[in-house]
Amino acid sequence: METVGIAEAKEHLEELIARAARGEEVVIVDPVHGSATLRMLPASSRAKRKPGFLKDKLPPPPDDFFDPLSEEELKDWYGNP
């Protein structure tokens, strides 16, 4: 992993993008605050979504979840005309 400042990143952006595309991790740091501002990784390293990974981890919705909204709730939602 390489850490570079914003000014250096501006000067060498194409090179940094190419390095990230090859699989290197590049971190751009804000020199004023000294904290990481951006982390560049190859797009292919993005975590894959796994459908159903929350199954059996969330409680079921309440029985009235799909019931129509009351007049008061509709006024709250849409505002008073």
GUBA-299641 format. One record per atom (N, C-alpha, C): residue number from 1; residue in three letters; atom name; x, y, z. Coordinates in pm, 1 decimal. Example, Ala and Ser with C-alpha at 12.3 -4.5 7.8 and 13.67 -1.06 7.14 Angstrom:
<atoms>
[atom 1, "Ala", "N", [1319.0, -569.0, 780.0]]
[atom 1, "Ala", "CA", [1230.0, -450.0, 780.0]]
[atom 1, "Ala", "C", [1320.0, -330.0, 780.0]]
[atom 2, "Ser", "N", [1285.0, -225.0, 708.0]]
[atom 2, "Ser", "CA", [1367.0, -106.0, 714.0]]
[atom 2, "Ser", "C", [1290.0, 3.0, 787.0]]
</atoms>
This chain:
<atoms>
[atom 1, "Met", "N", [85.1, -116.9, 0.0]]
[atom 1, "Met", "CA", [0.0, 0.0, 0.0]]
[atom 1, "Met", "C", [89.8, 123.2, 0.0]]
[atom 2, "Glu", "N", [57.2, 215.3, -89.4]]
[atom 2, "Glu", "CA", [131.2, 340.6, -94.5]]
[atom 2, "Glu", "C", [40.9, 454.0, -49.7]]
[atom 3, "Thr", "N", [98.2, 546.3, 25.3]]
[atom 3, "Thr", "CA", [25.2, 663.3, 71.6]]
[atom 3, "Thr", "C", [86.5, 786.0, 5.9]]
[atom 4, "Val", "N", [3.2, 867.9, -56.7]]
[atom 4, "Val", "CA", [51.1, 989.1, -122.6]]
[atom 4, "Val", "C", [-35.8, 1107.0, -81.5]]
[atom 5, "Gly", "N", [21.1, 1226.0, -90.6]]
[atom 5, "Gly", "CA", [-53.5, 1347.7, -63.3]]
[atom 5, "Gly", "C", [-136.3, 1388.1, -183.9]]
[atom 6, "Ile", "N", [-226.5, 1481.1, -163.8]]
[atom 6, "Ile", "CA", [-316.2, 1524.5, -270.6]]
[atom 6, "Ile", "C", [-237.8, 1588.3, -385.1]]
[atom 7, "Ala", "N", [-139.3, 1672.6, -355.2]]
[atom 7, "Ala", "CA", [-61.3, 1739.1, -460.2]]
[atom 7, "Ala", "C", [11.8, 1636.7, -545.8]]
[atom 8, "Glu", "N", [74.2, 1538.2, -481.2]]
[atom 8, "Glu", "CA", [144.4, 1433.3, -556.6]]
[atom 8, "Glu", "C", [46.1, 1350.3, -639.0]]
[atom 9, "Ala", "N", [-71.5, 1325.6, -584.0]]
[atom 9, "Ala", "CA", [-172.8, 1248.7, -656.6]]
[atom 9, "Ala", "C", [-217.2, 1322.5, -781.7]]
[atom 10, "Lys", "N", [-229.2, 1455.1, -773.1]]
[atom 10, "Lys", "CA", [-266.5, 1533.5, -890.4]]
[atom 10, "Lys", "C", [-161.3, 1520.6, -1000.2]]
[atom 11, "Glu", "N", [-35.5, 1524.0, -960.8]]
[atom 11, "Glu", "CA", [73.9, 1516.0, -1057.7]]
[atom 11, "Glu", "C", [85.5, 1378.4, -1122.0]]
[atom 12, "His", "N", [54.9, 1274.1, -1047.0]]
[atom 12, "His", "CA", [78.1, 1137.1, -1093.3]]
[atom 12, "His", "C", [-50.1, 1054.6, -1098.2]]
[atom 13, "Leu", "N", [-163.4, 1118.8, -1125.6]]
[atom 13, "Leu", "CA", [-292.0, 1050.1, -1119.6]]
[atom 13, "Leu", "C", [-298.7, 929.7, -1213.4]]
[atom 14, "Glu", "N", [-253.8, 945.1, -1336.9]]
[atom 14, "Glu", "CA", [-260.5, 833.5, -1432.1]]
[atom 14, "Glu", "C", [-180.1, 713.9, -1382.9]]
[atom 15, "Glu", "N", [-61.6, 739.8, -1329.0]]
[atom 15, "Glu", "CA", [22.7, 631.6, -1276.7]]
[atom 15, "Glu", "C", [-44.5, 563.3, -1157.0]]
[atom 16, "Leu", "N", [-103.2, 642.4, -1068.1]]
[atom 16, "Leu", "CA", [-169.0, 585.9, -950.0]]
[atom 16, "Leu", "C", [-290.1, 501.5, -989.9]]
[atom 17, "Ile", "N", [-365.2, 547.9, -1089.1]]
[atom 17, "Ile", "CA", [-480.0, 470.5, -1137.7]]
[atom 17, "Ile", "C", [-432.6, 338.6, -1197.1]]
[atom 18, "Ala", "N", [-325.2, 343.2, -1274.3]]
[atom 18, "Ala", "CA", [-271.8, 220.4, -1334.3]]
[atom 18, "Ala", "C", [-226.1, 122.9, -1226.5]]
[atom 19, "Arg", "N", [-163.0, 173.7, -1122.4]]
[atom 19, "Arg", "CA", [-117.2, 86.0, -1013.1]]
[atom 19, "Arg", "C", [-235.1, 23.3, -940.4]]
[atom 20, "Ala", "N", [-338.4, 103.4, -916.8]]
[atom 20, "Ala", "CA", [-457.4, 49.5, -851.3]]
[atom 20, "Ala", "C", [-523.6, -55.4, -939.2]]
[atom 21, "Ala", "N", [-525.6, -32.6, -1069.6]]
[atom 21, "Ala", "CA", [-585.8, -129.8, -1161.5]]
[atom 21, "Ala", "C", [-508.8, -261.0, -1161.9]]
[atom 22, "Arg", "N", [-378.5, -255.4, -1134.0]]
[atom 22, "Arg", "CA", [-297.3, -378.0, -1127.0]]
[atom 22, "Arg", "C", [-314.0, -451.4, -994.7]]
[atom 23, "Gly", "N", [-386.9, -390.3, -900.5]]
[atom 23, "Gly", "CA", [-413.6, -458.9, -774.8]]
[atom 23, "Gly", "C", [-351.9, -394.2, -652.6]]
[atom 24, "Glu", "N", [-271.2, -290.3, -671.9]]
[atom 24, "Glu", "CA", [-212.5, -221.5, -557.5]]
[atom 24, "Glu", "C", [-317.1, -133.9, -490.2]]
[atom 25, "Glu", "N", [-302.9, -114.9, -362.0]]
[atom 25, "Glu", "CA", [-389.5, -23.7, -289.4]]
[atom 25, "Glu", "C", [-316.9, 109.4, -277.2]]
[atom 26, "Val", "N", [-381.2, 216.8, -317.0]]
[atom 26, "Val", "CA", [-323.1, 350.9, -310.4]]
[atom 26, "Val", "C", [-412.6, 435.7, -221.8]]
[atom 27, "Val", "N", [-353.3, 499.9, -121.4]]
[atom 27, "Val", "CA", [-427.6, 584.7, -29.0]]
[atom 27, "Val", "C", [-383.1, 728.5, -48.7]]
[atom 28, "Ile", "N", [-478.9, 817.5, -69.0]]
[atom 28, "Ile", "CA", [-449.8, 959.0, -83.0]]
[atom 28, "Ile", "C", [-484.8, 1027.0, 49.0]]
[atom 29, "Val", "N", [-387.3, 1103.5, 101.1]]
[atom 29, "Val", "CA", [-399.1, 1163.5, 233.6]]
[atom 29, "Val", "C", [-411.9, 1314.7, 221.9]]
[atom 30, "Asp", "N", [-497.8, 1371.7, 303.1]]
[atom 30, "Asp", "CA", [-511.4, 1516.4, 312.9]]
[atom 30, "Asp", "C", [-397.7, 1566.4, 401.9]]
[atom 31, "Pro", "N", [-303.0, 1644.6, 346.4]]
[atom 31, "Pro", "CA", [-187.7, 1685.9, 427.1]]
[atom 31, "Pro", "C", [-223.5, 1781.2, 540.6]]
[atom 32, "Val", "N", [-334.2, 1852.6, 527.6]]
[atom 32, "Val", "CA", [-372.9, 1946.7, 632.9]]
[atom 32, "Val", "C", [-417.9, 1870.8, 757.6]]
[atom 33, "His", "N", [-504.1, 1771.6, 736.2]]
[atom 33, "His", "CA", [-557.2, 1695.8, 850.0]]
[atom 33, "His", "C", [-477.5, 1568.7, 877.6]]
[atom 34, "Gly", "N", [-400.1, 1523.9, 780.7]]
[atom 34, "Gly", "CA", [-319.9, 1404.1, 799.7]]
[atom 34, "Gly", "C", [-400.7, 1276.1, 800.0]]
[atom 35, "Ser", "N", [-524.4, 1283.3, 753.1]]
[atom 35, "Ser", "CA", [-608.5, 1164.6, 753.5]]
[atom 35, "Ser", "C", [-631.5, 1116.4, 610.7]]
[atom 36, "Ala", "N", [-656.1, 987.7, 597.6]]
[atom 36, "Ala", "CA", [-682.6, 929.1, 467.2]]
[atom 36, "Ala", "C", [-811.5, 986.8, 411.6]]
[atom 37, "Thr", "N", [-804.8, 1030.3, 286.7]]
[atom 37, "Thr", "CA", [-919.4, 1089.8, 221.5]]
[atom 37, "Thr", "C", [-981.1, 994.3, 121.4]]
[atom 38, "Leu", "N", [-896.3, 915.1, 55.6]]
[atom 38, "Leu", "CA", [-942.7, 829.0, -51.7]]
[atom 38, "Leu", "C", [-857.2, 704.2, -56.4]]
[atom 39, "Arg", "N", [-920.2, 591.6, -86.3]]
[atom 39, "Arg", "CA", [-847.6, 466.3, -105.6]]
[atom 39, "Arg", "C", [-884.8, 413.4, -241.8]]
[atom 40, "Met", "N", [-786.7, 394.7, -327.3]]
[atom 40, "Met", "CA", [-812.1, 342.9, -461.9]]
[atom 40, "Met", "C", [-778.4, 194.9, -466.0]]
[atom 41, "Leu", "N", [-872.7, 118.4, -515.9]]
[atom 41, "Leu", "CA", [-857.0, -25.7, -533.0]]
[atom 41, "Leu", "C", [-907.8, -61.3, -671.6]]
[atom 42, "Pro", "N", [-866.5, -175.3, -724.8]]
[atom 42, "Pro", "CA", [-924.2, -216.0, -853.2]]
[atom 42, "Pro", "C", [-1072.9, -245.3, -837.5]]
[atom 43, "Ala", "N", [-1149.3, -214.0, -939.5]]
[atom 43, "Ala", "CA", [-1293.9, -235.0, -934.2]]
[atom 43, "Ala", "C", [-1328.1, -381.6, -911.6]]
[atom 44, "Ser", "N", [-1244.7, -471.3, -957.8]]
[atom 44, "Ser", "CA", [-1272.3, -614.0, -942.5]]
[atom 44, "Ser", "C", [-1259.0, -660.8, -798.7]]
[atom 45, "Ser", "N", [-1199.8, -579.2, -710.1]]
[atom 45, "Ser", "CA", [-1182.3, -621.2, -570.8]]
[atom 45, "Ser", "C", [-1305.4, -593.9, -486.6]]
[atom 46, "Arg", "N", [-1407.4, -533.2, -548.5]]
[atom 46, "Arg", "CA", [-1530.2, -503.0, -475.6]]
[atom 46, "Arg", "C", [-1594.6, -632.3, -425.9]]
[atom 47, "Ala", "N", [-1641.2, -628.8, -304.7]]
[atom 47, "Ala", "CA", [-1703.2, -747.6, -246.4]]
[atom 47, "Ala", "C", [-1828.8, -785.4, -324.9]]
[atom 48, "Lys", "N", [-1844.9, -910.8, -348.5]]
[atom 48, "Lys", "CA", [-1962.8, -960.7, -418.9]]
[atom 48, "Lys", "C", [-2080.8, -964.6, -322.6]]
[atom 49, "Arg", "N", [-2197.3, -928.7, -373.9]]
[atom 49, "Arg", "CA", [-2317.7, -935.3, -292.3]]
[atom 49, "Arg", "C", [-2363.1, -1079.8, -281.4]]
[atom 50, "Lys", "N", [-2409.7, -1114.9, -164.8]]
[atom 50, "Lys", "CA", [-2457.7, -1250.4, -142.8]]
[atom 50, "Lys", "C", [-2605.1, -1242.4, -103.8]]
[atom 51, "Pro", "N", [-2695.9, -1270.8, -196.6]]
[atom 51, "Pro", "CA", [-2837.7, -1262.8, -164.5]]
[atom 51, "Pro", "C", [-2874.3, -1354.9, -47.4]]
[atom 52, "Gly", "N", [-2957.0, -1303.1, 39.7]]
[atom 52, "Gly", "CA", [-3006.1, -1383.3, 150.5]]
[atom 52, "Gly", "C", [-2913.6, -1391.2, 270.5]]
[atom 53, "Phe", "N", [-2807.6, -1309.8, 275.0]]
[atom 53, "Phe", "CA", [-2714.2, -1324.2, 386.4]]
[atom 53, "Phe", "C", [-2774.1, -1279.0, 519.3]]
[atom 54, "Leu", "N", [-2883.6, -1202.3, 515.7]]
[atom 54, "Leu", "CA", [-2950.3, -1160.9, 639.3]]
[atom 54, "Leu", "C", [-3068.3, -1249.5, 676.5]]
[atom 55, "Lys", "N", [-3092.3, -1352.5, 596.1]]
[atom 55, "Lys", "CA", [-3203.7, -1442.6, 625.3]]
[atom 55, "Lys", "C", [-3186.9, -1500.3, 766.3]]
[atom 56, "Asp", "N", [-3293.0, -1503.4, 839.7]]
[atom 56, "Asp", "CA", [-3296.7, -1555.8, 976.7]]
[atom 56, "Asp", "C", [-3219.6, -1469.4, 1075.6]]
[atom 57, "Lys", "N", [-3172.4, -1350.6, 1032.9]]
[atom 57, "Lys", "CA", [-3102.9, -1261.6, 1125.0]]
[atom 57, "Lys", "C", [-3188.3, -1140.7, 1160.5]]
[atom 58, "Leu", "N", [-3292.7, -1115.4, 1081.9]]
[atom 58, "Leu", "CA", [-3382.1, -1003.5, 1108.2]]
[atom 58, "Leu", "C", [-3517.2, -1055.7, 1153.8]]
[atom 59, "Pro", "N", [-3582.2, -983.4, 1244.8]]
[atom 59, "Pro", "CA", [-3713.8, -1029.0, 1288.9]]
[atom 59, "Pro", "C", [-3816.4, -1008.0, 1177.1]]
[atom 60, "Pro", "N", [-3923.0, -1084.3, 1176.3]]
[atom 60, "Pro", "CA", [-4026.7, -1063.1, 1074.9]]
[atom 60, "Pro", "C", [-4097.8, -930.4, 1099.4]]
[atom 61, "Pro", "N", [-4155.3, -871.7, 995.1]]
[atom 61, "Pro", "CA", [-4226.7, -744.7, 1015.8]]
[atom 61, "Pro", "C", [-4351.5, -767.5, 1100.2]]
[atom 62, "Pro", "N", [-4401.1, -661.8, 1163.7]]
[atom 62, "Pro", "CA", [-4523.2, -678.1, 1243.1]]
[atom 62, "Pro", "C", [-4640.7, -715.1, 1152.9]]
[atom 63, "Asp", "N", [-4745.0, -772.3, 1212.3]]
[atom 63, "Asp", "CA", [-4860.3, -820.0, 1135.7]]
[atom 63, "Asp", "C", [-4928.2, -708.5, 1056.6]]
[atom 64, "Asp", "N", [-4927.1, -585.4, 1107.8]]
[atom 64, "Asp", "CA", [-4995.6, -475.0, 1039.9]]
[atom 64, "Asp", "C", [-4903.1, -397.2, 945.1]]
[atom 65, "Phe", "N", [-4787.9, -450.5, 912.9]]
[atom 65, "Phe", "CA", [-4688.3, -380.7, 832.1]]
[atom 65, "Phe", "C", [-4742.6, -337.2, 695.4]]
[atom 66, "Phe", "N", [-4820.7, -422.4, 630.8]]
[atom 66, "Phe", "CA", [-4870.7, -393.8, 496.8]]
[atom 66, "Phe", "C", [-5012.4, -336.3, 496.2]]
[atom 67, "Asp", "N", [-5065.8, -304.1, 613.7]]
[atom 67, "Asp", "CA", [-5198.4, -243.0, 620.6]]
[atom 67, "Asp", "C", [-5192.3, -101.5, 564.2]]
[atom 68, "Pro", "N", [-5304.4, -53.4, 507.3]]
[atom 68, "Pro", "CA", [-5306.7, 84.9, 456.0]]
[atom 68, "Pro", "C", [-5279.7, 184.5, 568.3]]
[atom 69, "Leu", "N", [-5223.0, 300.0, 532.5]]
[atom 69, "Leu", "CA", [-5195.3, 403.9, 631.2]]
[atom 69, "Leu", "C", [-5324.3, 471.2, 674.5]]
[atom 70, "Ser", "N", [-5326.2, 514.7, 797.6]]
[atom 70, "Ser", "CA", [-5443.5, 586.8, 848.5]]
[atom 70, "Ser", "C", [-5442.9, 727.9, 789.4]]
[atom 71, "Glu", "N", [-5555.5, 798.7, 804.7]]
[atom 71, "Glu", "CA", [-5565.3, 935.8, 754.4]]
[atom 71, "Glu", "C", [-5458.0, 1024.6, 817.7]]
[atom 72, "Glu", "N", [-5434.8, 1006.7, 946.2]]
[atom 72, "Glu", "CA", [-5333.8, 1086.5, 1016.7]]
[atom 72, "Glu", "C", [-5193.9, 1058.4, 961.2]]
[atom 73, "Glu", "N", [-5163.4, 931.9, 938.4]]
[atom 73, "Glu", "CA", [-5033.1, 896.1, 882.1]]
[atom 73, "Glu", "C", [-5017.1, 950.6, 739.7]]
[atom 74, "Leu", "N", [-5125.1, 948.6, 660.9]]
[atom 74, "Leu", "CA", [-5120.2, 1003.9, 525.8]]
[atom 74, "Leu", "C", [-5095.0, 1154.5, 529.4]]
[atom 75, "Lys", "N", [-5158.4, 1225.3, 625.1]]
[atom 75, "Lys", "CA", [-5134.4, 1368.7, 638.4]]
[atom 75, "Lys", "C", [-4989.3, 1395.0, 677.4]]
[atom 76, "Asp", "N", [-4937.2, 1313.3, 769.4]]
[atom 76, "Asp", "CA", [-4795.4, 1328.4, 808.0]]
[atom 76, "Asp", "C", [-4703.9, 1302.5, 689.8]]
[atom 77, "Trp", "N", [-4737.3, 1206.0, 608.9]]
[atom 77, "Trp", "CA", [-4651.7, 1166.7, 496.0]]
[atom 77, "Trp", "C", [-4656.1, 1270.6, 383.4]]
[atom 78, "Tyr", "N", [-4775.9, 1311.5, 344.1]]
[atom 78, "Tyr", "CA", [-4791.3, 1402.8, 231.0]]
[atom 78, "Tyr", "C", [-4804.0, 1549.1, 271.1]]
[atom 79, "Gly", "N", [-4823.1, 1576.2, 397.2]]
[atom 79, "Gly", "CA", [-4842.6, 1713.1, 442.1]]
[atom 79, "Gly", "C", [-4990.3, 1751.3, 429.2]]
[atom 80, "Asn", "N", [-5025.6, 1857.5, 495.9]]
[atom 80, "Asn", "CA", [-5164.6, 1904.1, 491.5]]
[atom 80, "Asn", "C", [-5183.8, 1986.7, 363.4]]
[atom 81, "Pro", "N", [-5288.2, 1953.6, 284.2]]
[atom 81, "Pro", "CA", [-5311.1, 2028.8, 159.3]]
[atom 81, "Pro", "C", [-5363.3, 2167.4, 183.1]]
</atoms>
